């Protein structure tokens, strides 16, 4: 199987990176983190290059591309720390009018299979609640739609100091059921696609922080030499590169497995591929952001460098679409499953 992107896929990824590099430099990210994290103009620009129409059904200019293309685009969104409910709006495209064009901003709560949460008795977190036009809930019974305006201020309470300043949060307690717009099959598909898209964001963070650490190691001098010439720093950067590349391959493999189920691993299938992508990308994002701070030394802890924003986003994404422990259980169950033995498997060698 060839995991190398095609020329068209590379062009799509390059166009996304060019837009984001021009709009989300360090100074702009720090300004957004210090003010309104959601940028409506950027959101419209992302819609303009087709970010939210990637997975929409063909027609009316929608791209109708596969998960492979979506993973490449979301890798770039992760590299740039683009704010907003990106995964939710991409999943909602095609199901909700206006999502593909950027006119509608959709949020999503993935409700775990817990009786308390299922009864809407336990609090959950809603990202970018102030920017949402629609809020979707996802559980084993399907997908439901809520009007965010009907929830304020009785149900949604803002979190004063969210971990990631680019991801404002609200506590939601006592969510209504809402209107069902899709069944359990759609919910299952959205969960798998949302997990891979989140893993792609994490892989992008791992790749970008590797670049930042290497660049800083080349320019920062100590004892008259760039710190990148010291073996200890070289090893740190080499480990970052290895983790990021393994994460990238795992995400690409999961995306291809969702596009073409026949290519999914024989042992575990799509669930194993998706769980592996989230685990590898999540570990790479957390380890690389921490190492990037370490390579930057004391400057890594300062607000001005912006390195801390990558660490904070990595921590937020670690809990999105399943924690590491949940995916470890999924992967273990998939790998431990053994199909019934065929007659040829039980014959002894003569």
C-alpha positions as CSV (number, residue, x, y, z in Angstrom):
1,X,0.0,0.0,0.0
2,X,1.3,3.5,-1.0
3,X,0.9,6.0,1.8
4,X,2.5,8.8,-0.1
5,X,0.1,11.7,-0.9
6,X,-0.8,12.3,-4.5
7,X,0.1,15.5,-6.3
8,X,-3.5,16.8,-5.8
9,X,-3.4,15.9,-2.1
10,X,-0.1,17.7,-1.7
11,X,-1.5,20.8,-3.5
12,X,-4.5,20.8,-1.2
13,X,-2.2,20.6,1.9
14,X,0.1,23.3,0.6
15,X,-2.9,25.6,-0.1
16,X,-4.1,25.1,3.4
17,X,-0.7,25.8,4.9
18,X,-0.2,28.9,2.8
19,X,-3.5,30.4,4.1
20,X,-2.8,29.5,7.7
21,X,0.8,30.8,7.6
22,X,-0.4,34.1,6.4
23,X,-3.2,34.4,8.9
24,X,-2.0,32.7,12.1
25,X,1.5,33.8,12.9
26,X,2.8,33.9,16.5
27,X,1.6,37.4,17.1
28,X,-1.9,36.7,15.8
29,X,-2.2,33.6,17.9
30,X,-1.2,35.5,21.0
31,X,-3.7,38.2,20.2
32,X,-6.5,35.7,19.8
33,X,-5.4,34.0,23.0
34,X,-5.6,37.3,24.8
35,X,-9.0,38.2,23.4
36,X,-11.7,36.6,21.4
37,X,-10.4,33.2,20.5
38,X,-12.8,32.7,17.6
39,X,-12.0,34.6,14.4
40,X,-15.0,34.8,12.0
41,X,-12.9,36.1,9.1
42,X,-10.5,33.2,9.4
43,X,-13.5,30.8,9.6
44,X,-14.9,32.2,6.3
45,X,-11.5,31.8,4.7
46,X,-11.2,28.2,5.8
47,X,-14.6,27.6,4.3
48,X,-13.6,29.3,1.1
49,X,-10.7,26.9,0.5
50,X,-13.1,23.9,1.2
51,X,-12.0,22.8,4.7
52,X,-15.6,22.2,5.8
53,X,-16.8,20.7,2.5
54,X,-14.1,18.0,2.4
55,X,-16.5,15.3,3.6
56,X,-19.8,16.7,2.4
57,X,-21.7,14.8,-0.3
58,X,-20.9,15.8,-3.9
59,X,-22.9,18.7,-5.3
60,X,-23.2,22.4,-5.0
61,X,-19.4,22.8,-5.1
62,X,-18.8,20.5,-2.2
63,X,-15.6,18.5,-2.5
64,X,-16.8,15.0,-1.4
65,X,-13.2,13.9,-0.8
66,X,-12.0,11.1,1.5
67,X,-10.7,10.9,5.0
68,X,-7.1,10.9,3.5
69,X,-7.5,14.4,2.2
70,X,-9.3,15.5,5.3
71,X,-6.4,14.2,7.5
72,X,-3.9,16.1,5.4
73,X,-5.8,19.4,5.9
74,X,-6.4,18.8,9.6
75,X,-2.7,18.1,10.1
76,X,-2.1,21.7,8.8
77,X,-4.8,23.1,11.0
78,X,-3.1,21.4,14.0
79,X,0.3,22.8,13.0
80,X,-1.1,26.3,13.0
81,X,-3.3,25.9,16.1
82,X,-6.3,27.2,14.2
83,X,-9.0,27.9,16.8
84,X,-12.7,26.9,16.6
85,X,-14.9,23.8,16.5
86,X,-13.2,22.5,13.4
87,X,-13.9,18.8,13.7
88,X,-17.5,19.4,14.7
89,X,-18.3,21.6,11.8
90,X,-16.5,19.3,9.3
91,X,-18.5,16.4,10.5
92,X,-21.8,18.4,10.4
93,X,-21.2,19.5,6.8
94,X,-23.8,17.9,4.6
95,X,-26.1,17.3,7.5
96,X,-26.6,21.0,8.3
97,X,-27.1,23.7,5.7
98,X,-24.5,26.4,5.8
99,X,-21.8,24.4,7.5
100,X,-19.8,23.9,4.3
101,X,-19.8,27.6,3.5
102,X,-18.8,28.8,6.9
103,X,-22.2,30.5,7.5
104,X,-23.0,28.0,10.3
105,X,-20.7,27.1,13.2
106,X,-21.4,23.7,14.7
107,X,-20.3,22.4,18.1
108,X,-20.3,18.8,19.2
109,X,-20.5,17.0,22.5
110,X,-19.5,13.3,22.4
111,X,-21.4,11.9,25.3
112,X,-19.8,8.7,26.7
113,X,-21.8,5.7,27.6
114,X,-22.4,6.7,31.3
115,X,-25.9,6.5,32.8
116,X,-25.4,9.9,34.6
117,X,-24.4,11.7,31.5
118,X,-26.9,9.9,29.4
119,X,-29.6,11.4,31.7
120,X,-27.9,14.8,31.3
121,X,-27.3,14.9,35.1
122,X,-23.5,15.3,35.0
123,X,-21.7,18.4,33.6
124,X,-20.0,18.3,30.2
125,X,-17.8,20.9,28.5
126,X,-18.8,22.8,25.4
127,X,-16.1,24.5,23.3
128,X,-16.6,27.9,21.7
129,X,-20.2,28.1,23.0
130,X,-20.4,31.8,22.3
131,X,-19.6,31.3,18.6
132,X,-22.0,28.4,17.9
133,X,-25.0,28.5,15.7
134,X,-26.0,24.9,16.6
135,X,-24.9,22.4,19.2
136,X,-24.9,18.7,18.4
137,X,-24.8,15.8,20.9
138,X,-23.5,12.4,20.0
139,X,-24.3,9.2,21.8
140,X,-25.1,5.5,21.1
141,X,-28.6,6.3,20.0
142,X,-27.7,8.8,17.3
143,X,-27.1,12.5,16.7
144,X,-29.3,15.3,18.2
145,X,-29.5,19.0,17.5
146,X,-29.8,21.7,20.1
147,X,-30.2,25.5,19.7
148,X,-27.4,27.1,21.8
149,X,-29.5,30.2,22.4
150,X,-32.1,28.2,24.2
151,X,-29.4,27.0,26.6
152,X,-28.1,30.3,27.8
153,X,-27.6,31.3,30.6
154,X,-29.4,28.6,32.6
155,X,-27.6,25.6,31.2
156,X,-24.2,27.0,30.0
157,X,-21.8,28.5,32.5
158,X,-18.5,30.0,31.2
159,X,-15.2,28.6,32.6
160,X,-13.3,31.6,33.8
161,X,-9.8,30.4,33.0
162,X,-9.8,27.5,30.5
163,X,-6.6,25.5,30.1
164,X,-6.2,26.5,26.5
165,X,-6.9,30.2,26.0
166,X,-7.7,29.5,22.3
167,X,-10.4,27.0,23.4
168,X,-12.9,28.9,25.6
169,X,-15.2,26.5,27.5
170,X,-18.6,26.4,29.1
171,X,-20.0,23.9,31.6
172,X,-23.2,22.4,30.5
173,X,-25.6,20.9,33.0
174,X,-29.0,19.5,32.3
175,X,-28.9,19.4,28.5
176,X,-32.3,18.9,26.9
177,X,-32.7,15.9,24.5
178,X,-32.9,18.0,21.4
179,X,-34.1,16.9,18.0
180,X,-32.8,13.7,16.5
181,X,-31.2,14.3,13.1
182,X,-29.4,11.0,12.5
183,X,-29.3,7.4,13.8
184,X,-26.7,5.2,15.6
185,X,-24.9,4.3,12.3
186,X,-24.2,8.0,11.7
187,X,-23.1,8.5,15.3
188,X,-20.7,5.6,15.0
189,X,-19.3,6.9,11.7
190,X,-18.9,10.4,13.1
191,X,-17.1,9.1,16.2
192,X,-14.5,7.2,14.1
193,X,-14.0,10.1,11.6
194,X,-13.9,12.7,14.5
195,X,-11.3,10.6,16.2
196,X,-9.1,10.5,13.1
197,X,-9.5,14.2,12.5
198,X,-8.6,14.9,16.1
199,X,-5.5,12.6,15.7
200,X,-4.5,14.6,12.6
201,X,-4.6,17.8,14.6
202,X,-2.4,16.2,17.3
203,X,0.0,14.9,14.6
204,X,0.2,18.5,13.2
205,X,1.1,19.8,16.7
206,X,3.8,17.1,17.1
207,X,5.3,18.0,13.7
208,X,5.2,21.8,14.3
209,X,6.8,21.7,17.7
210,X,9.6,19.5,16.2
211,X,10.2,22.3,13.7
212,X,10.1,25.0,16.4
213,X,12.5,23.1,18.7
214,X,15.0,22.5,15.8
215,X,14.9,26.1,14.7
216,X,15.5,27.4,18.2
217,X,18.3,24.9,18.8
218,X,20.0,26.2,15.7
219,X,19.9,29.9,16.7
220,X,20.2,29.8,20.5
221,X,23.9,29.8,21.5
222,X,25.5,28.7,24.8
223,X,29.3,28.6,25.4
224,X,29.8,30.1,22.0
225,X,28.0,27.3,20.1
226,X,24.4,26.7,19.0
227,X,22.7,24.4,21.6
228,X,21.7,22.1,18.8
229,X,25.3,21.1,18.5
230,X,25.2,19.5,21.9
231,X,24.4,15.8,21.9
232,X,21.8,15.9,24.6
233,X,19.7,18.4,22.6
234,X,20.3,16.5,19.4
235,X,18.8,13.4,21.0
236,X,15.8,15.4,22.2
237,X,15.1,16.7,18.7
238,X,15.7,13.3,17.1
239,X,13.2,11.7,19.5
240,X,10.7,14.4,18.6
241,X,11.1,13.7,14.9
242,X,10.7,10.0,15.3
243,X,7.5,10.4,17.4
244,X,6.0,12.8,15.0
245,X,6.6,10.7,11.9
246,X,5.2,7.5,13.5
247,X,2.1,9.5,14.5
248,X,1.7,10.9,11.0
249,X,1.9,7.4,9.5
250,X,-0.6,6.0,12.0
251,X,-3.1,8.8,11.2
252,X,-2.7,8.3,7.4
253,X,-3.2,4.6,7.9
254,X,-6.4,5.1,9.9
255,X,-7.7,7.6,7.3
256,X,-7.1,5.1,4.5
257,X,-8.7,2.4,6.5
258,X,-11.9,4.5,6.8
259,X,-11.9,5.3,3.1
260,X,-11.3,1.8,2.0
261,X,-12.4,-0.7,4.6
262,X,-10.9,-3.6,2.6
263,X,-7.4,-2.2,3.5
264,X,-8.0,-2.1,7.2
265,X,-5.8,-4.3,9.3
266,X,-6.9,-7.9,9.4
267,X,-6.4,-8.0,13.2
268,X,-8.8,-5.4,14.6
269,X,-10.0,-3.7,11.4
270,X,-11.1,0.0,11.5
271,X,-11.5,0.2,15.3
272,X,-7.8,-0.9,15.8
273,X,-6.6,1.6,13.1
274,X,-8.5,4.5,14.6
275,X,-7.5,3.7,18.2
276,X,-3.9,3.4,17.1
277,X,-3.9,6.8,15.4
278,X,-5.4,8.5,18.4
279,X,-2.9,6.9,20.8
280,X,0.2,7.5,18.7
281,X,-0.7,11.0,17.8
282,X,-1.8,11.9,21.3
283,X,1.4,10.6,22.8
284,X,3.5,12.4,20.2
285,X,1.7,15.7,20.7
286,X,2.1,15.7,24.5
287,X,5.7,14.4,24.5
288,X,6.8,16.8,21.7
289,X,5.2,19.9,23.2
290,X,6.8,19.2,26.6
291,X,10.2,18.6,24.9
292,X,9.8,21.8,22.9
293,X,9.3,23.7,26.1
294,X,12.4,22.0,27.5
295,X,14.6,22.9,24.4
296,X,13.5,26.5,24.7
297,X,14.7,26.5,28.3
298,X,13.4,29.3,30.5
299,X,12.0,31.1,27.4
300,X,9.7,28.1,26.9
301,X,7.7,29.1,29.9
302,X,7.1,32.7,28.8
303,X,3.9,33.9,27.1
304,X,5.8,35.6,24.3
305,X,7.2,32.5,22.7
306,X,3.8,31.0,22.2
307,X,5.2,27.5,22.8
308,X,2.9,27.0,25.7
309,X,-0.1,27.3,23.5
310,X,0.9,24.1,21.7
311,X,1.2,22.2,25.0
312,X,-2.2,23.5,26.2
313,X,-3.9,22.5,22.9
314,X,-2.3,19.1,23.1
315,X,-3.8,18.6,26.6
316,X,-7.2,19.6,25.4
317,X,-7.2,17.3,22.4
318,X,-6.0,14.4,24.5
319,X,-9.5,14.3,26.0
320,X,-11.4,14.8,22.7
321,X,-13.1,11.8,21.1
322,X,-11.9,9.5,23.8
323,X,-9.1,9.5,26.3
324,X,-5.9,7.4,25.9
325,X,-7.2,4.8,28.3
326,X,-10.4,4.3,26.3
327,X,-8.6,3.8,23.1
328,X,-6.1,1.5,24.8
329,X,-9.1,-0.7,25.8
330,X,-10.5,-0.5,22.3
331,X,-7.2,-1.5,20.8
332,X,-6.7,-4.3,23.3
333,X,-10.1,-5.7,22.6
334,X,-9.5,-5.6,18.8
335,X,-6.1,-7.2,19.0
336,X,-7.1,-9.9,21.4
337,X,-10.1,-11.0,19.2
338,X,-9.3,-14.2,17.4
339,X,-11.7,-15.4,14.6
340,X,-12.9,-19.0,14.8
341,X,-10.4,-21.5,13.7
342,X,-10.8,-22.9,10.2
343,X,-10.4,-26.6,9.5
344,X,-7.1,-26.0,7.8
345,X,-5.9,-24.2,11.0
346,X,-6.5,-27.3,13.2
347,X,-4.7,-29.9,11.1
348,X,-1.4,-31.0,12.4
349,X,1.7,-31.1,10.2
350,X,2.5,-34.6,9.0
